[in-house]
Amino acid sequence: MKKAFPANINGKIFYIDEDAYTLLHSYLTQLRAAFPGPEGEEIVSDIESRIRELFDERIAAGQSVIVIDDVNSVIDIMGRPEEISGSDEAEYNAVSYTHLTLPTT
């Protein structure tokens, strides 16, 4: 049985298993590195907001824990940092969101 961690994503707590946690943390770290500065923070915040929406859909469908397949699906939908950085930044609205808070192990 894998450990599940509570993770605050855009103001909502999700339980996420250890492998999914590691992958999501790495993905968000890569995003923050790809989008530095205040504009980058806004972009990452918008992406985190969309991640929350996608995780909400999975929970509404009956899942209780976010697993690595869910995170991989989100990454496929959202795109890798190098893919996103080449897209039109205008599609990201400048809306303030809380950041993902993951426990340290």
C-alpha positions as CSV (number, residue, x, y, z in Angstrom):
1,M,0.0,0.0,0.0
2,K,1.4,3.4,-1.0
3,K,1.4,6.4,1.2
4,A,-1.0,9.2,0.4
5,F,-0.2,12.8,1.2
6,P,-2.6,15.7,1.5
7,A,-1.8,18.4,-1.1
8,N,-3.3,21.8,-1.2
9,I,-3.8,22.6,-4.9
10,N,-5.3,26.0,-5.5
11,G,-7.0,26.1,-2.1
12,K,-8.4,22.5,-2.1
13,I,-7.0,19.5,-0.4
14,F,-6.5,16.4,-2.5
15,Y,-5.0,13.1,-1.3
16,I,-2.2,12.1,-3.7
17,D,-0.2,8.9,-3.6
18,E,3.6,8.9,-3.2
19,D,4.5,8.3,-6.9
20,A,1.9,10.9,-8.1
21,Y,3.2,13.4,-5.5
22,T,6.8,13.0,-6.7
23,L,5.8,13.5,-10.4
24,L,3.5,16.4,-9.7
25,H,6.1,18.1,-7.6
26,S,8.7,17.7,-10.3
27,Y,6.3,19.0,-13.0
28,L,5.5,22.1,-11.0
29,T,9.2,22.7,-10.3
30,Q,9.9,22.5,-14.0
31,L,7.1,24.9,-14.7
32,R,8.4,27.4,-12.2
33,A,11.8,27.2,-13.8
34,A,10.4,27.6,-17.3
35,F,8.3,30.6,-16.3
36,P,10.3,32.8,-14.0
37,G,9.3,36.2,-12.6
38,P,5.9,37.7,-11.9
39,E,4.4,36.8,-15.3
40,G,5.6,33.3,-14.8
41,E,4.0,33.1,-11.4
42,E,0.7,34.0,-13.0
43,I,1.1,31.4,-15.7
44,V,2.0,28.7,-13.1
45,S,-1.0,29.8,-11.0
46,D,-3.3,29.4,-13.9
47,I,-2.0,26.0,-14.7
48,E,-2.4,25.0,-11.0
49,S,-6.0,26.2,-11.2
50,R,-6.6,23.9,-14.2
51,I,-4.9,21.0,-12.4
52,R,-7.4,21.5,-9.6
53,E,-10.3,21.4,-12.0
54,L,-9.0,18.2,-13.6
55,F,-8.4,16.5,-10.2
56,D,-11.9,17.7,-9.1
57,E,-13.3,15.8,-12.0
58,R,-11.5,12.6,-11.0
59,I,-12.7,12.9,-7.4
60,A,-16.3,13.6,-8.6
61,A,-16.1,10.4,-10.6
62,G,-15.5,8.5,-7.4
63,Q,-11.8,8.4,-6.9
64,S,-10.5,9.1,-3.4
65,V,-6.8,9.4,-4.1
66,I,-5.0,11.0,-7.0
67,V,-2.6,8.4,-8.6
68,I,0.3,8.6,-11.0
69,D,-2.0,7.9,-14.0
70,D,-4.0,11.0,-13.1
71,V,-0.9,13.2,-12.9
72,N,0.3,11.8,-16.3
73,S,-3.1,12.5,-17.8
74,V,-2.9,16.1,-16.5
75,I,0.6,16.6,-17.9
76,D,-0.6,15.3,-21.2
77,I,-3.5,17.7,-21.2
78,M,-1.6,20.7,-19.9
79,G,1.7,20.0,-21.8
80,R,5.3,19.9,-20.8
81,P,7.0,23.1,-19.8
82,E,8.9,23.3,-23.1
83,E,5.7,22.8,-25.0
84,I,3.8,25.5,-23.0
85,S,6.6,28.1,-23.2
86,G,6.3,28.1,-26.9
87,S,2.6,28.7,-26.9
88,D,0.8,32.0,-26.8
89,E,1.0,33.4,-23.2
90,A,-2.1,35.5,-23.8
91,E,-4.2,32.4,-23.3
92,Y,-3.3,32.5,-19.6
93,N,-5.3,35.0,-17.6
94,A,-3.6,37.0,-14.9
95,V,-5.8,35.6,-12.0
96,S,-4.2,35.2,-8.6
97,Y,-4.4,31.7,-7.2
98,T,-2.9,30.0,-4.2
99,H,0.1,27.8,-4.9
100,L,0.4,24.0,-4.4
101,T,1.5,23.2,-0.9
102,L,3.0,19.8,-0.6
103,P,4.4,18.3,2.6
104,T,8.1,17.7,2.8
105,T,9.2,14.2,3.4
